[in-house]
Every structure is written in C-alpha cells, then in structure tokens.
Amino acid sequence: MTDRLSSQDAALLRAEDVQTPLHVGTILRLAPSDIDPADVVEAVVTRTGRVRRFRQRVREVPGRLADPVWADDPAFDPSWHVRRSALPSPGRSAQLEEFVARIVSRRLDRTRPLWEVHVVEGLSDGGLAIVTICHQVLVDGLNARDVTEVLLDTPGGELDGAEEEEQAKRPRDVKAVELFAGALVDVVTRPTKLLDGVRSGVGSLRQTATDVADSSVEAAKFLLHASTDGTSGSPLQVGVGTARRYRIIHGDLELLREIRAASTAAGTPVTVHDVALTILTGGLRAWLMSRGLPVMTGTSIRAMVPVSMHPTTAGELNDLDDTPTGGHLKACFVNLPVGEPDAEMRLAHIAHTMSRELRSGHGVAADLLAGLPGFAPPTLHSLGSRLSGALSRRTHSLIVTNVPGPQERRHVLGVPVTGTWPVLPLGPGHALSVGITSYAGFLEVGLLADRRGLPDLDLLVDAVPEALAELQSTFGLPVRPTTAATDALLNGRKAARRKS
C-alpha cells in the first residue's frame, strides 16, 4: 500500500467532473496494408498487459484519511480496454474526427484501470487508426508513460519501452480495512502528508468560494473583448458542457522551416515553434473577425505554452538545442497578438516573448524524467496538460502544447504510422485546447473544443492554411499548393459540413 497517489494527482481526480474529463488522447493513423485488425488488437492486448501500471486501478481510502493508492485490479480484462470500432462511410477524416470527439467526451470508468485503446477500421484509404486515451494521473513521466508509447515497434520489432513483466497469478482484491490500516501507518510515519492533504482541502474550499464570487461578474467580463491581459472577456473562456468537437490539421513542416529561414535572413531570428504559434495566431485573428468581435491593435489571447526543455535530436520544432536545459517542462505565457494586422510583426512579437520566457525564471517548471525513451510526444503532451491544470484558469485562455516528435516513421507490427495527432482535454472554463507535434516531416495539429462554446470551430481550422499563406507572402515565398493528403482532408471536411 505504499504506491500512493501524490496530493496533486488526488486533487486532479477529485476535481474531475462530467464536463471536464482529464484524459489525454493520441491518434495514430496507419498506412494501408493487408494486416488483420484482429492481430493489431491482440498485439495491443499483449503489450499493454505487460506493464503493471496498466493493470492497476485507483482505490480510495475509507473516509479519505489519506490519498488514494494504486492497486492491482483482480478483475483486469485487457479485452475490455482494447476495442474494435469502425467509421461510417465514407471513412474520411471528418468521420474519424467525430469518432474521437465522442469517445473523449466521457469520463473513464474509475472502477477499472484508467486507459482505453480503440482500433478503428473503415478508413477511406483502407488503413487503420489507433486511438488511445490515458488519464492524466496515469502518466506522470516517472512510473508510467502514455499507453501509446508501448504500442509502437522498436527497430527490432520488439516491445517499445514496456516492462517485460509476466502476469503472475491473478492478484487478490485489496480490502477496505487494509486501505484504512495503510493510511493510518502513513499518517503516523509521515505526518507531513496529512498536513499537505489538509492544506489541499483548504485550498479547494477557498477556490470554490472564489468561483462563487466570480460568477456574479462573469457576464461583465465577457464584454471586455479587447482586454490587454488576453484573458478577461476572451471568447475562449466560457462554461463548457459535456460534448466536444475535434479537428486535425496536417501540414508540411518544410514550409515552416522556409519561413524561419526567410525571417532570420531579414534580421529577425525565429524558431519553427515561433512560426507555428504565429500561424495559429493568424487563424485565431480571422476567426474572431468572422464572429464580428472588435479586434483592435492591442487585442490578444493569452496562451500557456508548455515547452519541452529537454535537448533532442528531433528538436526542429522547438529549435531549443542551443538553450541551456535541465530536462523539464517550462510553462511559457504568451499574449498571442491577434490584434496585430501585420503577419511579420506578429511573428516578431511572439519570437521576442518566447525568447524572453525561455531565458528567464518566470515560467512554471515541472520536473520531468530526462531521456524519456520510445515515442515521447504523447507523454509530454500529457505532462503539459497536467501543468496547465495545476495553474489557475485566470492565468491563460488557451493551452498550446508543442512537442517535437521523431522525424523518421514509426511502425505498429511493421505497418508505418503515417500521421499522429494529440487530443488535449479542456480545463474548467476553457473552450479550446491545441496540441502540436512534428512527425516525419509534417506538422500535426489537434484541436479539441467544447461543442456548445465553439460551434464555429471549422472556421478557425479553415483559417489556419490562410494564415500560413499570408506569412509566406509576407516574406516573398511562393504559396505552394497543399499536399494531396491535406486537400483530401479539407475537401472531405467541407463536404461533410455541406451534407449536414
């Protein structure tokens, strides 16, 4: 009974409700092949079953005398967690996005281990998709990583990073009296843990009182669309419901590198990450204007951007290899200048802010195990989301995680992964989250939104390619046609909208 959740993880579990499920998802899209989906399901069952954490569930201590513990689930059934699903015809990205939006809208079953894997058939190209869901408390970067990481092949085709742990005889269920006794021992031997729990409870009560007081002025805040702090009155800070929308963007990473090179040559050194944020800012600007909201010079949207400070050979997206790092995540706060009409000035502003944040001590750092093996992006996205959840929602209107991924293709049972997109949860009062991953020469972006709060998410998604073209034109770069994959994605999405 020593494997107890931290006070922060316990608070996360208790704060979760039906409006804000706190799990992180990942989509892996596999190339068309003759592989049997049943073989993929069997491999997922085998690989996840070898990791003990994926066979454990959270048990509350009677009376909440102490924080919950991780305990082996005697009724663990991997086939319940790994499911086969199929998209309706025609199986384009629009149908995959709707499938993802529906399964991430609901909370995971607390009586079972907190993860799911869906093997999805029926894609228009004949390939498969694997959608994983992991609760934030399951992924701490130390004892466990995201389930996605154990599904991918190593170069030798072996289990990637999972514990080669044979399942012994079925574990017995832990009785409530044992949980209670273990909590008493902890209270006696580690009284500071009890004090931490009390402090956490007092903090929760204070937060509740503050939220009640704030509700009386919420409507007035939303009228201040041009607030200089980028949070008050933001249309992205609204009450969220239980339904979600999800959209993916598939872009060419080389186009962002060309913009970086052109800007640097013009005298403004920037990173590819700065370019990605600027394109998102341009999309948000067009989206706000499409809503008829006043977008003035000083209008901004305050984003919290958790950045991986761990040096990596796949760091083209962050370009942080020359920055002194200690192996951690850093929360950078950036006022995205949606009110700036000039794309080059937007890029310069974001580059300056990011540089200042990364080289100052003002960010919020979270310890992270250096040298994460395997396919680290899903774990880092989850850790970034945890970092956002630990902060007050008043500090930012939007979370944008940016995680550089491998630039060589990964495989599942020898089948290449052609694309991967993150699915970040929504926090209380946050109607949009954005996850960015670079993978195999592409920039993969996943946007999750509240279905009621952002009914016009498609307008934002359609504005992003236009913001890219604007930035290319600003630096005199040719606006090249989009890739066939991007064309198919956009056309399929627009066709689905027309049909609806």
C-alpha positions in Angstrom: 0.0 0.0 0.0 3.0 2.3 -0.4 2.2 3.1 -4.0 0.1 6.1 -3.1 -1.0 8.9 -5.5 0.5 12.3 -4.9 -1.6 15.0 -3.4 -1.7 16.8 -6.7 -2.9 13.7 -8.5 -5.5 13.1 -5.8 -6.7 16.6 -6.3 -6.9 16.1 -10.1 -9.1 13.1 -9.6 -11.5 14.8 -7.2 -11.7 17.9 -9.4 -12.7 15.9 -12.4 -16.4 16.0 -13.4 -18.5 15.1 -16.4 -17.8 18.5 -18.0 -14.1 18.2 -17.8 -12.7 14.7 -18.1 -9.0 14.8 -17.6 -7.6 12.3 -20.0 -5.2 12.8 -23.0 -5.7 11.1 -26.3 -3.5 10.3 -29.2 -4.4 9.2 -32.8 -2.0 7.0 -34.8 -3.0 6.7 -38.4 -1.5 3.5 -40.1 -0.7 3.2 -43.8 -3.0 0.9 -45.9 -1.9 -2.7 -45.5 -3.2 -6.3 -45.5 -2.8 -6.6 -41.8 -5.7 -8.2 -39.9 -7.2 -5.7 -37.4 -7.7 -8.7 -35.0 -3.9 -9.1 -35.0 -3.5 -5.4 -34.1 -6.0 -5.9 -31.2 -4.1 -8.9 -30.0 -0.8 -7.1 -30.1 -2.2 -4.2 -28.1 -3.7 -6.5 -25.5 -0.3 -8.3 -25.1 1.8 -5.2 -25.0 -0.3 -3.2 -22.5 -0.8 -6.3 -20.3 3.0 -6.5 -19.7 3.0 -3.1 -18.0 1.9 -3.4 -14.4 0.6 0.2 -14.1 -1.9 -0.5 -16.9 -3.3 -3.4 -14.8 -3.8 -1.2 -11.8 -6.8 0.9 -10.7 -7.2 3.7 -8.2 -8.6 2.8 -4.8 -10.0 5.4 -2.4 -9.1 5.1 1.3 -12.2 4.9 3.5 -13.0 8.2 5.0 -10.4 9.8 2.7 -7.9 9.5 5.6 -5.1 9.6 3.1 -4.7 10.0 -0.7 -5.8 7.1 -2.9 -3.5 4.2 -3.9 -2.7 2.3 -7.0 -3.8 -1.3 -6.5 -3.7 -4.3 -8.8 -7.1 -4.9 -10.4 -8.1 -8.6 -9.7 -10.7 -8.4 -12.4 -8.4 -6.8 -15.0 -9.6 -7.7 -18.5 -7.4 -6.2 -21.3 -10.0 -7.1 -23.9 -12.4 -4.6 -22.2 -9.9 -1.8 -22.6 -9.0 -2.6 -26.2 -11.9 -2.3 -28.6 -12.5 -2.6 -32.3 -14.5 0.2 -33.9 -15.5 1.2 -37.4 -16.2 4.5 -39.1 -19.3 5.1 -41.1 -18.9 5.6 -44.8 -17.0 7.2 -46.5 -14.5 6.9 -43.6 -12.7 10.2 -44.2 -11.0 12.4 -41.6 -14.3 14.1 -40.8 -15.8 10.8 -39.6 -12.6 10.0 -37.7 -12.7 13.4 -36.0 -16.3 12.9 -35.0 -15.5 9.4 -33.6 -12.7 10.9 -31.5 -14.8 13.8 -30.3 -17.4 11.3 -29.0 -15.2 8.9 -27.1 -13.1 11.6 -25.4 -16.3 13.4 -24.2 -16.9 10.8 -21.5 -15.0 10.0 -18.3 -13.1 6.8 -17.9 -14.5 4.2 -15.6 -13.0 4.7 -12.2 -13.5 1.1 -11.2 -11.0 0.0 -13.8 -7.5 0.9 -15.0 -7.7 4.4 -16.5 -7.0 3.8 -20.2 -8.6 2.7 -23.4 -7.4 1.8 -26.9 -9.7 1.8 -30.0 -8.6 0.1 -33.2 -10.6 1.8 -35.9 -11.4 0.3 -39.2 -13.4 1.7 -42.2 -11.0 4.5 -43.2 -11.4 5.6 -46.8 -7.8 4.6 -47.8 -8.1 1.1 -46.4 -5.8 1.8 -43.5 -6.4 1.6 -39.7 -6.3 4.2 -36.9 -5.4 3.6 -33.3 -6.9 6.0 -30.8 -5.6 5.8 -27.2 -6.9 7.5 -24.1 -4.9 7.8 -20.9 -5.9 9.6 -17.7 -3.5 12.3 -16.6 -2.9 10.7 -13.2 -1.7 7.5 -15.0 1.0 9.5 -16.9 3.5 11.1 -14.6 6.7 10.7 -16.6 8.3 8.7 -13.9 6.4 5.5 -13.0 4.3 5.3 -16.2 4.1 6.8 -19.7 1.3 7.1 -22.1 -0.1 3.9 -23.4 0.7 5.0 -27.0 4.4 4.5 -26.3 4.1 0.8 -25.7 2.2 0.1 -28.9 5.0 1.0 -31.3 7.7 -1.3 -32.6 11.3 -0.9 -31.8 13.7 -1.1 -34.7 14.0 -4.8 -33.9 10.2 -5.2 -33.8 10.1 -5.8 -30.1 8.1 -4.1 -27.4 9.0 -0.5 -27.2 9.8 0.7 -23.7 7.3 -1.6 -21.9 8.2 -3.6 -18.9 8.8 -7.3 -19.8 6.7 -8.4 -17.0 4.9 -11.7 -17.0 1.4 -11.7 -15.5 1.6 -13.9 -12.5 -1.5 -15.5 -10.8 -4.5 -13.2 -10.6 -3.9 -10.7 -7.7 -6.4 -10.7 -4.8 -8.5 -7.7 -4.2 -7.3 -5.2 -1.5 -9.9 -5.0 1.3 -11.1 -1.6 2.7 -9.7 -2.4 6.1 -6.2 -2.8 4.6 -6.5 0.5 2.8 -7.5 2.1 6.1 -4.7 0.5 8.0 -2.1 1.5 5.4 -3.4 5.1 5.7 -3.0 5.0 9.5 0.6 3.8 9.1 1.3 6.7 6.7 -0.2 9.2 9.0 2.0 8.0 11.8 5.2 7.6 9.9 4.7 10.6 7.6 2.6 13.2 9.3 3.6 15.9 6.8 1.5 14.0 4.2 -1.6 14.6 6.3 -0.8 18.3 6.7 -0.4 18.5 2.9 -3.8 16.9 2.5 -5.4 19.4 4.9 -3.8 22.3 3.1 -5.0 20.9 -0.2 -8.5 20.7 1.1 -8.4 24.3 2.5 -7.2 25.4 -0.9 -10.1 23.7 -2.6 -12.6 25.4 -0.3 -11.0 28.8 -1.0 -11.1 28.1 -4.7 -14.8 27.2 -4.5 -15.6 30.4 -2.6 -13.7 32.4 -5.2 -15.5 30.8 -8.1 -18.9 31.6 -6.5 -17.9 35.3 -6.0 -16.6 35.5 -9.6 -19.8 34.2 -11.1 -21.6 37.4 -10.3 -19.3 39.5 -12.6 -18.7 36.8 -15.3 -21.1 38.4 -17.8 -19.5 41.8 -17.4 -16.1 40.3 -18.1 -17.1 38.8 -21.4 -18.0 42.3 -22.7 -14.3 43.3 -22.5 -13.2 41.7 -25.8 -10.2 44.0 -26.1 -8.7 43.3 -22.7 -4.9 43.8 -22.6 -4.2 40.8 -20.5 -5.6 38.4 -23.0 -7.8 36.5 -20.6 -10.6 38.7 -19.3 -13.5 38.6 -21.8 -11.9 36.1 -24.0 -14.4 34.2 -26.1 -12.3 31.1 -25.3 -13.1 31.3 -21.6 -16.7 30.1 -21.3 -18.6 27.5 -19.4 -18.1 24.1 -21.0 -20.6 21.3 -21.5 -20.2 17.5 -21.9 -19.9 17.3 -25.7 -16.8 18.0 -27.8 -15.7 18.8 -31.3 -12.3 17.7 -32.6 -10.4 18.7 -35.7 -7.0 17.8 -37.1 -4.6 19.8 -39.3 -1.9 18.1 -41.4 0.8 20.5 -42.6 4.2 20.4 -44.3 7.0 21.2 -41.7 9.3 22.3 -44.5 7.1 25.3 -45.2 7.6 26.5 -41.6 11.4 26.0 -42.0 11.4 28.2 -45.1 9.6 31.0 -43.2 12.1 30.6 -40.3 15.0 30.9 -42.8 13.4 34.0 -44.5 12.7 35.8 -41.3 16.2 35.1 -39.9 17.7 36.3 -43.2 15.7 39.5 -42.8 17.2 40.2 -39.4 14.6 38.6 -37.1 15.8 35.2 -35.8 12.9 33.0 -35.0 12.3 29.3 -34.4 9.9 26.9 -36.2 7.9 26.9 -33.0 7.5 30.7 -33.2 6.3 30.3 -36.8 3.7 27.6 -35.7 2.4 29.9 -33.0 2.2 32.8 -35.4 0.2 30.8 -37.9 -2.2 29.8 -35.1 -2.5 33.4 -34.1 -3.4 34.4 -37.6 -6.1 31.8 -37.7 -7.5 33.0 -34.3 -7.5 36.6 -35.7 -9.5 35.6 -38.7 -11.9 33.5 -36.5 -12.5 36.4 -34.1 -13.2 38.7 -37.1 -15.6 36.2 -38.6 -17.6 36.4 -35.3 -17.8 40.2 -35.7 -15.9 40.8 -32.5 -13.9 44.0 -32.1 -10.3 43.1 -33.0 -8.1 46.2 -32.2 -4.4 46.7 -32.2 -3.9 45.7 -28.5 -6.2 42.7 -28.6 -4.5 39.5 -27.5 -5.3 36.0 -26.4 -3.1 34.8 -23.5 -1.8 31.3 -24.1 0.1 28.9 -21.8 2.7 27.1 -23.9 4.4 24.2 -22.0 7.7 23.7 -23.8 9.9 20.7 -23.5 13.4 21.9 -22.4 15.0 18.5 -22.8 17.5 18.6 -25.7 16.5 16.2 -28.5 17.8 15.4 -31.9 14.3 15.7 -33.2 14.0 19.3 -32.0 13.4 21.1 -35.2 10.0 22.3 -34.0 11.4 23.9 -30.9 14.9 24.9 -32.0 16.0 24.9 -28.4 19.1 22.8 -28.8 21.3 25.9 -28.1 19.4 26.7 -24.9 20.8 25.6 -21.5 18.3 22.9 -20.4 17.8 20.7 -17.4 15.4 18.1 -18.6 12.0 19.6 -17.6 8.9 21.3 -19.0 8.5 25.0 -18.8 5.2 26.9 -18.9 5.6 30.0 -21.1 2.9 32.6 -21.1 2.4 34.4 -24.4 -0.1 37.1 -25.3 -0.9 36.0 -28.9 -1.2 39.3 -30.8 -4.4 38.6 -32.6 -5.0 42.4 -33.0 -1.8 42.9 -35.0 -2.7 43.2 -38.7 0.8 42.7 -40.0 1.9 39.0 -40.1 5.6 39.8 -39.8 5.1 41.9 -36.7 3.0 39.1 -35.2 5.9 36.7 -35.7 8.5 39.2 -34.3 6.3 39.7 -31.2 5.9 36.0 -30.5 9.6 35.3 -31.1 10.6 38.0 -28.7 8.1 36.9 -26.0 9.1 33.2 -26.3 12.8 34.1 -26.1 12.3 36.2 -23.0 10.2 33.5 -21.3 12.6 30.7 -22.1 15.6 32.6 -20.8 14.0 34.0 -17.7 13.0 32.4 -14.5 9.4 33.5 -14.8 8.0 30.3 -16.1 6.5 27.5 -14.1 8.8 24.4 -14.3 7.7 20.8 -13.8 10.3 18.1 -13.1 10.4 15.6 -16.0 12.4 12.4 -16.3 15.3 13.2 -18.6 15.9 10.9 -21.5 12.3 9.5 -22.0 12.7 6.5 -24.3 10.4 5.5 -27.1 7.7 7.7 -28.6 7.8 10.5 -26.1 5.3 13.1 -27.6 2.1 11.5 -26.0 3.7 11.5 -22.6 5.0 15.1 -22.9 1.6 16.3 -24.1 0.0 14.7 -21.1 2.6 16.3 -18.7 2.0 19.7 -20.4 -1.7 19.3 -19.8 -1.1 18.5 -16.2 1.0 21.6 -15.9 -1.9 23.7 -17.3 -4.3 22.1 -14.8 -2.1 23.0 -11.9 -2.4 26.7 -12.7 -5.4 28.9 -12.2 -7.6 29.2 -15.2 -7.2 33.0 -14.8 -3.6 32.8 -15.9 -4.4 31.9 -19.5 -7.3 31.5 -22.0 -5.7 28.7 -24.1 -3.2 25.9 -23.8 -1.0 25.1 -26.7 1.4 22.2 -26.3 4.2 21.9 -28.7 6.2 18.6 -28.7 8.8 17.7 -31.3 8.4 14.1 -32.4 10.7 11.7 -34.4 11.4 12.7 -38.0 11.6 9.0 -39.0 8.5 7.0 -39.4 7.5 4.6 -36.5 5.6 1.3 -37.0 3.0 -0.9 -35.4 3.5 -4.6 -36.3 5.6 -3.4 -39.2 2.9 -1.1 -40.6 4.1 2.6 -40.9 2.4 5.3 -38.9 1.6 8.0 -41.4 0.3 10.6 -39.0 -0.2 11.2 -35.3 -2.3 13.9 -33.6 -2.7 14.8 -29.9 -6.1 15.3 -28.1 -5.7 17.5 -25.1 -8.5 17.8 -22.5 -10.4 21.0 -21.8 -10.0 22.6 -18.4 -12.8 24.3 -16.5 -13.8 27.5 -18.4 -11.6 26.7 -21.4 -13.4 26.1 -24.6 -10.4 25.2 -26.8 -7.1 23.3 -26.4 -4.4 22.9 -29.1 -1.7 20.2 -29.4 1.1 20.4 -31.9 3.5 17.6 -32.8 6.1 17.4 -35.6 6.4 14.0 -37.1 8.2 12.6 -40.2 8.4 15.9 -41.9 4.8 17.1 -41.1 3.3 19.4 -38.6 0.4 17.6 -36.9 -2.1 19.8 -35.0 -5.1 18.6 -33.0 -7.8 21.0 -31.8 -10.4 20.0 -29.2 -13.3 22.4 -28.5 -16.4 22.5 -26.5 -19.3 21.7 -28.9 -21.5 24.4 -27.5 -18.9 27.0 -26.8 -17.2 26.8 -30.2 -19.8 25.8 -32.7 -17.7 27.5 -35.4 -14.5 25.6 -34.9 -14.4 24.7 -38.6 -14.0 28.4 -39.4 -10.9 28.5 -37.2 -9.4 25.4 -38.8 -10.1 26.7 -42.3 -8.4 30.0 -41.4 -5.1 28.3 -40.4 -3.9 27.5 -44.0 -4.8 31.0 -45.0 -2.7 32.4 -42.1 0.2 30.2 -43.4 -0.2 31.6 -46.9 -0.3 35.2 -45.5 3.0 34.6 -43.7 4.6 33.1 -46.9 3.5 36.1 -49.0 4.9 38.5 -46.3 8.4 37.1 -46.9 8.0 36.7 -50.6 7.9 32.9 -50.5 5.8 31.1 -53.1 2.5 29.9 -51.8 2.8 26.3 -52.9 -0.3 24.1 -53.3 -1.2 21.9 -50.3 -0.4 18.2 -50.3 -2.8 15.7 -51.6 -3.4 14.5 -48.1 -4.3 18.0 -46.9 -6.5 18.6 -49.9 -8.4 15.3 -49.2 -8.8 16.2 -45.6 -10.1 19.7 -46.2 -12.4 18.6 -49.1 -13.8 15.8 -47.0 -14.5 18.1 -44.1 -16.2 20.7 -46.2 -18.3 18.0 -48.0 -19.4 16.7 -44.6 -20.4 20.2 -43.5 -22.4 20.7 -46.7 -24.2 17.4 -46.1 -25.1 18.3 -42.5 
